[in-house]
Amino acid sequence: MAEAEAAALASDDLNPLLARLDGWLSGLGTGLASARLDAAALREDSEIARRIAAANAAVDACVSDWPRQRDALRPVEALARSLDQAVVLLVFGKFNAGKSSLCNVMADRFAAHGAEVACFRLNADGRLEPCARFTEGATETTSRIQGIRLGKRLVLLDTPGLHSGTGEHAALTRRFVDCADSVLWLTSSSTPGQVQELDELAGELRRAKPLLPVITRSDRYEEDEIDGALVKLMRNKPMADRSGQEADVAERARDKLAARGLDVAQLRPPVSVSVHMARAEGESPAAMAAAGMDRLYAALRALVSPALAYRRRKPAEVRLRHLDETVLGGLQALLRPALEQLNAALDDVAGQLDHRGAQMQEDVWRAVVSLLPDLLDAHAPERDAEGVRGSVSRALQSAWAEVLDTHFRDFRLGRDAQPAPFEPATDIGFEEIMIEVDGGLQSAGTDATRLHAALEREIRDWVAVAADHAREECAATLREVMVGAERLDAVLPAHEASLREIRSDLRAPA
């Protein structure tokens, strides 16, 4: 392709944008650290404290894995650098779509026109090594990233199919897809443009990478009579059939991309080819034209300019994808569920606060009031009302501590939740019972009825105030955790927005 050979492959000055991406990651780390959740006011074995620890652990796990994730990106960057002087087209599609066959026939035609052709594959160290011609077959034959350099400036990168039954193959394709400047989507004419294939391709268009759909195996068996006998011969599909399939693939692809909010301008008009028929008829000019190869080459020529535009910003696009999908995606996957579980635990405990406070108030009241008759009897001989009050105060503190630990056991309550000493305002004491004897008054004992009633009222008032204070401190602790969870939750959308801004600036027309 003369256009690719003559293309200027200089890169844009991406240093300012790369610096912004580095700053973005640093800012994300700082934002996560500053939003770390605090469980100091909660007992370690409480459900909320465990959920807080899980959320913090999710953040720590993601941040600590950033260096390893960055190292995992280096083979992709190394491959991109090794192909720095070429336009790289990723040949993409599920196995048995004819990827290796198409690559081989294009290599044959370039070689026939005197261009240098070299096959390579990616070794375990991320370096390129020479290899033989691509293996073709009806089953999946590609187990590693491989490619063909056509001339000096064009590379076809063949990969294990993204729809591979082997998970390792699919993961390999996704890792190295960023090396390409454009994508050739190969889909068989027997089932062209399957929905799951379009779902995978939408990810590539999200990166503003131009994409050319290629409908392969555009041929069919037809019956013909030879020497009086009916035989089946493979022939190119009629142009009308091809055009219909191309229009159908184009329409469904546009609809799918539009539904995802993606730019349909990245999608190029589909073309259909038959490698089998081009080969069967000797790859002559007429055979190549009839098989659709001339139309494919014309489409590839039109693809050079948008591919070069992507190539110029590719280093930043690779870094951008890493930050978006690996860094942010990893945080979303771990942190979102942890925060959802934390918020559910917060809602659960908050919904029980009033009930727990009321139950605590009732338990303390019953525990202490039931002691009053015995306390009054014990102090009646000396008519020691102050002694009664002191005993009541000690009983309240003891009952309070026990009941508090039962109903608000999740919390480490501070001074604000500790009740004030029981100091009754009443000056009612024991009252002497006087009876008339022989015209005079004589003591018949003591009466604690009014003192009992007054102490009951003041115990109830004291318990109500103490329970309100404890409940409010617990509620304040929950509010602080909720605010902290909201603050941590807000870190991700804020950085998503700033990353979108960087992406927009990267892809803005010059």
TORKE-973174 format. One record per residue (C-alpha): residue in three letters; x, y, z. Coordinates in steps of 0.25 Angstrom, whole numbers, padded with zeros to 4 digits, always signed. Layout:
% TORKE-973174
AlaXYZ
...
% end
This chain:
% TORKE-973174
Met+0000+0000+0000
Ala+0007+0012-0005
Glu-0001+0021+0004
Ala+0004+0014+0017
Glu+0018+0014+0011
Ala+0018+0029+0009
Ala+0011+0033+0021
Ala+0018+0042+0031
Leu+0018+0034+0044
Ala+0022+0045+0054
Ser+0015+0045+0067
Asp+0009+0057+0074
Asp+0015+0064+0086
Leu+0008+0056+0096
Asn+0016+0060+0108
Pro+0007+0070+0114
Leu-0005+0060+0113
Leu+0004+0048+0119
Ala+0007+0057+0130
Arg-0007+0060+0133
Leu-0010+0045+0133
Asp+0001+0043+0143
Gly-0004+0055+0151
Trp-0018+0049+0150
Leu-0013+0036+0156
Ser-0006+0043+0167
Gly-0018+0051+0170
Leu-0027+0039+0171
Gly-0017+0032+0181
Thr-0018+0045+0190
Gly-0033+0046+0189
Leu-0034+0032+0193
Ala-0025+0034+0205
Ser-0032+0046+0210
Ala-0045+0039+0209
Arg-0041+0027+0217
Leu-0052+0023+0226
Asp-0050+0024+0242
Ala-0056+0013+0251
Ala-0050+0019+0264
Ala-0064+0021+0270
Leu-0068+0007+0267
Arg-0065-0006+0274
Glu-0056-0015+0265
Asp-0065-0027+0265
Ser-0077-0019+0261
Glu-0083-0021+0247
Ile-0081-0006+0243
Ala-0066-0007+0247
Arg-0064-0019+0239
Arg-0071-0013+0227
Ile-0062-0001+0229
Ala-0050-0010+0229
Ala-0054-0017+0217
Ala-0056-0003+0209
Asn-0042+0002+0214
Ala-0036-0012+0210
Ala-0043-0011+0196
Val-0036+0002+0194
Asp-0023-0003+0199
Ala-0023-0015+0190
Cys-0025-0007+0178
Val-0015+0004+0181
Ser-0004-0006+0185
Asp-0007-0013+0172
Trp-0004-0001+0163
Pro+0011-0004+0161
Arg+0008-0018+0157
Gln-0003-0014+0147
Arg+0007-0003+0142
Asp+0017-0014+0140
Ala+0007-0023+0133
Leu+0005-0011+0123
Arg+0020-0011+0119
Pro+0019-0023+0109
Val+0008-0015+0101
Glu+0016-0003+0101
Ala+0029-0010+0097
Leu+0021-0017+0085
Ala+0016-0003+0081
Arg+0030+0003+0081
Ser+0035-0009+0073
Leu+0025-0006+0063
Asp+0027+0009+0064
Gln+0030+0011+0049
Ala+0017+0004+0044
Val+0002+0006+0043
Val-0003-0006+0051
Leu-0016-0013+0047
Leu-0022-0023+0057
Val-0029-0034+0050
Phe-0040-0037+0060
Gly-0051-0048+0060
Lys-0055-0061+0066
Phe-0048-0073+0062
Asn-0051-0079+0048
Ala-0054-0065+0043
Gly-0042-0067+0033
Lys-0032-0057+0040
Ser-0020-0065+0036
Ser-0025-0068+0022
Leu-0027-0053+0019
Cys-0013-0049+0025
Asn-0006-0060+0017
Val-0013-0056+0004
Met-0010-0041+0006
Ala+0005-0045+0009
Asp+0005-0053-0004
Arg+0000-0041-0012
Phe+0010-0031-0005
Ala+0022-0041-0008
Ala+0017-0043-0022
His+0019-0028-0024
Gly+0033-0028-0019
Ala+0030-0023-0005
Glu+0037-0029+0007
Val+0029-0038+0015
Ala+0033-0044+0029
Cys+0025-0052+0039
Phe+0027-0051+0054
Arg+0021-0055+0067
Leu+0022-0049+0081
Asn+0030-0058+0091
Ala+0029-0059+0106
Asp+0038-0047+0108
Gly+0029-0038+0100
Arg+0039-0037+0089
Leu+0037-0041+0074
Glu+0043-0053+0068
Pro+0042-0058+0053
Cys+0033-0069+0051
Ala+0027-0077+0039
Arg+0015-0074+0031
Phe+0002-0074+0038
Thr-0005-0087+0040
Glu-0019-0088+0034
Gly-0029-0098+0039
Ala-0044-0100+0042
Thr-0041-0100+0057
Glu-0034-0090+0065
Thr-0019-0090+0061
Thr-0014-0077+0067
Ser-0009-0078+0081
Arg+0000-0066+0082
Ile+0000-0052+0077
Gln+0006-0052+0063
Gly+0007-0043+0051
Ile+0012-0040+0037
Arg+0020-0028+0033
Leu+0016-0024+0019
Gly+0026-0014+0013
Lys+0032-0004+0023
Arg+0020+0003+0028
Leu+0009-0007+0029
Val+0006-0018+0040
Leu-0005-0028+0041
Leu-0006-0033+0055
Asp-0013-0046+0057
Thr-0018-0051+0070
Pro-0025-0062+0077
Gly-0040-0059+0076
Leu-0047-0051+0086
His-0058-0061+0085
Ser-0048-0073+0088
Gly-0052-0084+0096
Thr-0039-0083+0103
Gly-0040-0072+0113
Glu-0025-0070+0112
His-0026-0066+0097
Ala-0037-0056+0099
Ala-0029-0049+0110
Leu-0017-0049+0101
Thr-0025-0042+0091
Arg-0030-0031+0100
Arg-0017-0028+0106
Phe-0010-0025+0093
Val-0022-0019+0085
Asp-0016-0005+0089
Cys-0004-0008+0080
Ala-0013-0006+0067
Asp-0016+0007+0060
Ser-0029+0001+0054
Val-0037-0011+0054
Leu-0041-0021+0043
Trp-0053-0028+0048
Leu-0055-0041+0041
Thr-0068-0048+0042
Ser-0072-0060+0034
Ser-0083-0058+0023
Ser-0090-0070+0029
Thr-0094-0062+0041
Pro-0089-0048+0039
Gly-0089-0038+0050
Gln-0093-0046+0062
Val-0098-0038+0074
Gln-0087-0043+0083
Glu-0076-0039+0073
Leu-0082-0025+0072
Asp-0082-0024+0087
Glu-0067-0027+0087
Leu-0064-0017+0076
Ala-0072-0006+0083
Gly-0060-0006+0093
Glu-0050-0003+0082
Leu-0059+0008+0076
Arg-0060+0014+0090
Arg-0045+0017+0089
Ala-0048+0025+0076
Lys-0040+0014+0068
Pro-0045+0013+0053
Leu-0051+0000+0050
Leu-0054-0007+0036
Pro-0063-0019+0036
Val-0059-0030+0026
Ile-0069-0041+0023
Thr-0061-0053+0020
Arg-0064-0066+0012
Ser-0073-0059+0003
Asp-0075-0071-0006
Arg-0085-0082-0007
Tyr-0087-0096-0014
Glu-0095-0096-0027
Glu-0099-0107-0036
Asp-0094-0108-0050
Glu-0094-0118-0061
Ile-0080-0123-0066
Asp-0080-0133-0077
Gly-0094-0137-0074
Ala-0092-0138-0059
Leu-0097-0129-0048
Val-0086-0125-0039
Lys-0085-0115-0028
Leu-0075-0103-0030
Met-0071-0092-0020
Arg-0073-0079-0026
Asn-0073-0064-0021
Lys-0086-0060-0016
Pro-0094-0050-0026
Met-0091-0035-0023
Ala-0106-0033-0019
Asp-0104-0043-0008
Arg-0091-0037-0004
Ser-0097-0023-0004
Gly-0109-0028+0004
Gln-0100-0034+0015
Glu-0091-0022+0016
Ala-0103-0013+0017
Asp-0109-0022+0028
Val-0096-0022+0036
Ala-0094-0007+0035
Glu-0108-0004+0040
Arg-0108-0014+0052
Ala-0094-0009+0055
Arg-0098+0006+0055
Asp-0110+0003+0063
Lys-0102-0005+0073
Leu-0092+0006+0074
Ala-0102+0017+0075
Ala-0110+0010+0086
Arg-0096+0010+0094
Gly-0094+0025+0092
Leu-0082+0022+0083
Asp-0078+0030+0071
Val-0083+0023+0058
Ala-0073+0031+0050
Gln-0062+0021+0054
Leu-0069+0010+0047
Arg-0065+0009+0032
Pro-0074+0003+0021
Pro-0073-0013+0021
Val-0067-0020+0010
Ser-0068-0035+0007
Val-0057-0044+0001
Ser-0055-0059-0002
Val-0040-0063+0000
His-0044-0077-0005
Met-0048-0072-0018
Ala-0037-0062-0020
Arg-0027-0074-0018
Ala-0035-0084-0026
Glu-0034-0076-0038
Gly-0019-0073-0037
Glu-0020-0059-0030
Ser-0020-0053-0044
Pro-0025-0039-0045
Ala-0039-0043-0050
Ala-0040-0053-0039
Met-0035-0043-0028
Ala-0046-0033-0033
Ala-0057-0044-0034
Ala-0054-0049-0020
Gly-0055-0034-0014
Met-0040-0033-0011
Asp-0039-0020-0019
Arg-0050-0014-0011
Leu-0043-0018+0001
Tyr-0030-0011-0003
Ala-0038+0002-0006
Ala-0045+0001+0008
Leu-0031-0001+0014
Arg-0025+0011+0006
Ala-0037+0020+0012
Leu-0034+0014+0026
Val-0019+0019+0026
Ser-0022+0034+0029
Pro-0031+0031+0041
Ala-0022+0020+0046
Leu-0010+0030+0046
Ala-0018+0040+0054
Tyr-0020+0029+0064
Arg-0006+0025+0064
Arg-0001+0039+0067
Arg-0008+0039+0080
Lys-0006+0024+0083
Pro+0003+0025+0095
Ala-0007+0034+0102
Glu-0018+0025+0098
Val-0011+0013+0104
Arg-0009+0020+0117
Leu-0023+0025+0117
Arg-0029+0012+0115
His-0021+0006+0126
Leu-0025+0017+0136
Asp-0040+0016+0132
Glu-0042+0001+0131
Thr-0031-0005+0140
Val-0029+0005+0151
Leu-0043+0011+0151
Gly-0050-0002+0147
Gly-0043-0009+0158
Leu-0047+0001+0169
Gln-0061+0000+0164
Ala-0061-0015+0165
Leu-0056-0016+0179
Leu-0060-0003+0185
Arg-0075-0002+0181
Pro-0079-0015+0187
Ala-0072-0012+0200
Leu-0079+0002+0201
Glu-0092-0004+0197
Gln-0091-0014+0209
Leu-0086-0003+0218
Asn-0098+0006+0215
Ala-0107-0006+0217
Ala-0101-0008+0231
Leu-0102+0007+0234
Asp-0117+0007+0230
Asp-0120-0005+0238
Val-0113+0000+0251
Ala-0119+0014+0249
Gly-0133+0008+0247
Gln-0132+0001+0261
Leu-0126+0013+0269
Asp-0140+0018+0274
His-0144+0004+0278
Arg-0131+0001+0285
Gly-0132+0014+0292
Ala-0146+0012+0297
Gln-0143-0002+0301
Met-0131+0002+0309
Gln-0139+0013+0316
Glu-0149+0003+0320
Asp-0139-0008+0324
Val-0132+0002+0333
Trp-0145+0008+0339
Arg-0150-0006+0343
Ala-0137-0011+0348
Val-0135+0001+0358
Val-0150+0004+0362
Ser-0151-0011+0366
Leu-0141-0008+0376
Leu-0147+0004+0382
Pro-0156-0003+0393
Asp-0144-0010+0399
Leu-0135+0002+0398
Leu-0146+0010+0406
Asp-0148-0001+0416
Ala-0133-0001+0418
His-0132+0014+0421
Ala-0145+0016+0428
Pro-0141+0013+0442
Glu-0131+0025+0441
Arg-0140+0033+0432
Asp-0128+0034+0423
Ala-0134+0040+0410
Glu-0120+0044+0405
Gly-0115+0030+0407
Val-0127+0025+0399
Arg-0123+0035+0388
Gly-0108+0030+0388
Ser-0112+0016+0387
Val-0122+0019+0376
Ser-0111+0027+0369
Arg-0101+0015+0370
Ala-0112+0005+0365
Leu-0115+0014+0353
Gln-0100+0015+0349
Ser-0099-0001+0350
Ala-0111-0003+0342
Trp-0108+0007+0332
Ala-0094+0001+0329
Glu-0100-0013+0328
Val-0112-0009+0319
Leu-0103+0001+0310
Asp-0094-0011+0307
Thr-0106-0019+0303
His-0113-0009+0294
Phe-0102-0001+0288
Arg-0091-0011+0288
Asp-0086-0007+0274
Phe-0081+0007+0279
Arg-0070+0012+0287
Leu-0078+0023+0294
Gly-0070+0035+0300
Arg-0073+0045+0311
Asp-0085+0051+0304
Ala-0092+0038+0305
Gln-0089+0036+0320
Pro-0101+0040+0329
Ala-0099+0051+0339
Pro-0100+0047+0354
Phe-0114+0045+0359
Glu-0117+0057+0367
Pro-0132+0058+0371
Ala-0137+0072+0372
Thr-0148+0068+0382
Asp-0145+0070+0396
Ile-0156+0061+0400
Gly-0151+0051+0411
Phe-0157+0040+0420
Glu-0170+0045+0427
Glu-0173+0042+0441
Ile-0187+0035+0444
Met-0193+0042+0456
Ile-0206+0036+0463
Glu-0214+0042+0474
Val-0212+0034+0487
Asp-0219+0039+0500
Gly-0221+0053+0495
Gly-0207+0054+0490
Leu-0199+0051+0477
Gln-0190+0039+0477
Ser-0181+0034+0466
Ala-0185+0021+0459
Gly-0174+0019+0449
Thr-0169+0025+0436
Asp-0176+0027+0423
Ala-0169+0027+0409
Thr-0180+0028+0400
Arg-0177+0042+0395
Leu-0162+0039+0395
His-0165+0027+0386
Ala-0174+0034+0377
Ala-0164+0045+0375
Leu-0152+0036+0373
Glu-0160+0028+0362
Arg-0162+0041+0355
Glu-0148+0046+0356
Ile-0142+0032+0352
Arg-0151+0032+0339
Asp-0147+0046+0336
Trp-0132+0043+0338
Val-0133+0030+0330
Ala-0140+0037+0318
Val-0129+0048+0318
Ala-0118+0038+0319
Ala-0124+0029+0308
Asp-0126+0041+0298
His-0111+0046+0300
Ala-0106+0031+0297
Arg-0115+0030+0285
Glu-0111+0043+0280
Glu-0096+0040+0281
Cys-0099+0027+0274
Ala-0107+0034+0263
Ala-0095+0045+0262
Thr-0085+0033+0260
Leu-0094+0027+0249
Arg-0095+0041+0242
Glu-0080+0043+0242
Val-0078+0029+0236
Met-0089+0032+0225
Val-0083+0045+0222
Gly-0069+0038+0221
Ala-0075+0027+0212
Glu-0081+0038+0203
Arg-0068+0045+0202
Leu-0061+0032+0198
Asp-0072+0029+0188
Ala-0070+0042+0182
Val-0056+0041+0179
Leu-0058+0031+0167
Pro-0068+0040+0159
Ala-0060+0052+0161
His-0048+0045+0155
Glu-0056+0039+0145
Ala-0061+0053+0140
Ser-0047+0058+0140
Leu-0042+0046+0132
Arg-0053+0049+0122
Glu-0048+0063+0121
Ile-0034+0058+0118
Arg-0040+0048+0108
Ser-0047+0059+0101
Asp-0035+0068+0100
Leu-0027+0056+0095
Arg-0037+0054+0083
Ala-0040+0068+0080
Pro-0037+0072+0066
Ala-0024+0079+0064
% end
